[in-house]
Amino acid sequence: MNETTTTPATDADVTQALRDAAVAPKKVSADGTTVEGHDLDKLMAADRHLKSTAAASSPSRGLRFAKIIPPGAT
């Protein structure tokens, strides 16, 4: 019985795989010279996902805090 042990992918591996897939063409034909790119909405969704995971891993978790003081208040 051959069991293959798969190691869980880390977040960095998944992020790099997503970036590589977004840069590579979706479909390529050699002799007919046909190249098809990824859909724009899928590329935008991948970009949004990468930015949200980067923001979630930052110390501030993508939040910005500001103290608002109305004018004339002492």
Number of C-alpha atoms within 10 A of each C-alpha: 3 4 5 6 6 6 6 7 9 8 10 9 11 12 17 12 12 16 15 11 14 18 12 12 12 12 10 13 9 7 6 7 7 9 11 11 13 14 10 9 9 11 17 12 11 17 15 12 14 17 13 14 15 13 14 13 11 11 8 10 12 13 10 6 6 6 5 6 8 7 6 5 5 5
